[in-house]
């Protein structure tokens, strides 16, 4: 499989993914990723900025009422549910983890609203832990490249772990999401991959 070539081409065509402006801050990475589920990047980015202006850390977030959090993050998808998750999440991290975002997938998955993809993104971006965070972009591009033949992102993650060398894991979500955002239709994505001789 042409891993080196794919990553080289994707890096060359990389355009910044908005949520990466929060860098490696574990709190901001966790919260913005949680907010991003079923929400466009632009909406997530603005909601995250509003929330972080009032609650730049877990202590401040914990002091907010659920309805205050909801108003700050609106109109992200399922904002009322996410507001409840964030309030509970802040309390759990402060009481059970000494105020520090946990560094394992198992611990992160105990937090409300945090699934495998969110956990892996936090591990990857905030802590530099090799992990493959599979969203719709990673799922569809991996299948188009022929690296996997899967029907769901969950299946894709399990298969990618088996075939992709670990050295590529940290950059995979960042690069694949960037390419997926640029080529939203299957036709345009296939044209790009063919032009670059990747398929």
C-alpha positions in Angstrom: 0.0 0.0 0.0 1.2 3.5 -1.0 1.2 5.1 2.5 4.3 7.3 2.0 3.0 8.7 -1.3 -0.5 9.4 0.0 0.7 11.2 3.1 3.2 13.2 1.1 0.5 14.3 -1.4 -2.1 15.1 1.3 0.5 17.2 3.2 1.3 19.1 0.1 -2.4 19.9 -0.4 -3.2 20.5 3.3 -5.4 23.4 4.3 -5.7 24.2 8.0 -8.7 22.5 9.7 -10.3 25.2 11.8 -10.4 23.4 15.2 -6.6 23.0 15.1 -6.3 26.7 16.1 -6.8 25.4 19.7 -3.4 23.6 19.4 -2.6 20.9 22.0 -4.6 22.3 24.9 -6.3 19.2 26.4 -9.4 21.1 27.7 -10.0 23.1 24.5 -9.3 20.0 22.3 -11.8 17.9 24.3 -14.6 20.5 24.4 -14.3 21.7 20.8 -14.2 18.1 19.5 -17.2 17.2 21.6 -19.1 20.2 20.2 -18.1 19.3 16.6 -20.3 16.2 16.4 -23.0 16.6 13.8 -22.0 20.3 13.4 -20.2 22.3 10.7 -16.7 23.4 11.5 -17.5 27.1 11.2 -20.3 26.8 13.7 -18.2 24.7 16.1 -15.3 27.1 15.9 -17.5 30.2 16.8 -19.3 28.3 19.6 -16.0 27.1 21.0 -14.6 30.7 21.0 -17.6 32.1 22.8 -17.5 29.4 25.4 -13.7 29.6 26.0 -14.0 33.4 26.4 -16.2 32.9 29.4 -14.9 29.5 30.5 -11.2 29.3 29.5 -10.7 26.2 31.8 -12.6 23.4 33.5 -13.0 25.3 36.8 -14.8 28.2 35.0 -16.9 25.7 33.0 -17.9 24.0 36.1 -19.2 27.3 37.6 -21.6 27.9 34.7 -25.2 26.7 34.7 -26.3 24.3 32.0 -28.6 26.9 30.4 -25.7 29.4 30.3 -23.5 26.8 28.5 -26.4 26.1 26.1 -26.7 29.7 25.2 -23.0 30.0 24.6 -22.7 27.0 22.3 -25.9 27.5 20.4 -26.5 26.6 17.5 -24.3 23.5 17.5 -26.2 20.3 16.9 -27.9 18.9 20.0 -26.7 21.9 22.0 -28.9 21.2 25.0 -27.6 17.7 25.4 -24.0 18.9 24.9 -24.5 21.6 27.5 -25.5 18.9 30.0 -22.5 16.7 29.0 -20.1 19.6 29.4 -21.4 20.5 32.8 -21.1 16.9 34.0 -17.8 16.4 32.3 -16.2 19.4 34.0 -17.4 18.1 37.4 -16.1 14.5 36.8 -12.6 15.7 35.6 -12.3 18.1 38.5 -13.3 15.5 41.1 -12.1 12.2 39.7 -9.0 13.3 37.7 -7.6 16.2 39.7 -8.7 18.7 37.2 -6.6 17.2 34.4 -8.1 15.7 31.2 -7.4 12.0 31.3 -4.8 10.5 29.0 -6.2 7.1 28.1 -9.0 6.1 25.8 -10.6 4.0 28.5 -10.8 7.0 30.9 -11.9 9.5 28.3 -14.7 7.2 27.2 -16.1 7.3 30.7 -16.8 11.1 30.2 -20.3 12.0 28.9 -20.5 12.6 25.2 -17.0 11.3 24.5 -16.9 8.4 22.1 -13.9 6.6 20.5 -13.4 9.2 17.8 -13.3 12.1 20.3 -11.1 10.2 22.7 -8.6 9.4 19.9 -8.5 13.0 18.7 -7.8 14.2 22.2 -5.1 11.6 22.7 -3.6 12.5 19.4 -3.8 16.3 19.3 -3.4 17.0 23.0 -1.1 14.3 24.3 0.8 13.1 21.2 -0.4 9.6 21.7 -0.6 7.6 18.4 -4.2 7.0 17.7 -6.4 7.0 14.6 -9.5 9.1 14.9 -12.0 8.0 12.2 -14.7 10.4 11.1 -16.6 10.4 7.8 -13.7 11.8 5.9 -11.1 9.2 7.1 -13.7 6.5 6.5 -14.6 7.4 2.9 -11.0 8.2 1.8 -9.5 5.1 3.3 -12.1 3.0 1.4 -11.5 4.9 -1.9 -7.8 4.3 -1.5 -8.5 0.6 -1.1 -6.8 0.5 2.3 -10.0 -0.9 3.9 -13.3 -2.3 2.7 -15.7 -1.3 5.5 -19.2 0.0 6.0 -18.8 2.0 9.2 -16.2 4.4 10.8 -16.0 1.9 13.7 -15.0 -0.9 11.4 -12.6 1.4 9.6 -10.7 2.2 12.8 -10.2 -1.4 13.6 -8.9 -2.2 10.1 -6.7 0.9 9.8 -4.9 0.0 13.0 -4.0 -3.3 11.4 -2.7 -1.9 8.1 -1.4 1.6 8.6 2.1 1.9 10.1 2.1 3.6 13.5 4.3 6.5 12.4 1.4 7.8 10.2 -1.3 7.7 12.8 -0.8 11.2 14.4 -1.2 12.9 11.0 -4.0 10.8 9.6 -7.1 12.6 10.9 -5.6 16.1 10.3 -4.7 15.4 6.7 -7.7 13.2 5.7 -10.1 15.7 7.1 -8.5 18.6 5.3 -8.6 16.7 1.9 -12.2 15.5 2.6 -13.3 19.1 3.3 -11.8 20.3 0.0 -13.3 17.5 -2.1 -16.7 17.0 -0.7 -18.3 15.0 -3.5 -17.2 11.4 -4.3 -16.6 12.4 -7.9 -14.3 15.3 -7.1 -12.4 13.3 -4.6 -11.9 10.4 -7.0 -10.7 12.9 -9.7 -8.1 14.3 -7.2 -6.9 10.9 -6.2 -6.6 9.8 -9.8 -4.8 13.0 -10.8 -2.3 12.4 -8.1 -2.1 8.7 -9.1 -3.2 7.4 -5.8 -5.9 5.2 -7.2 
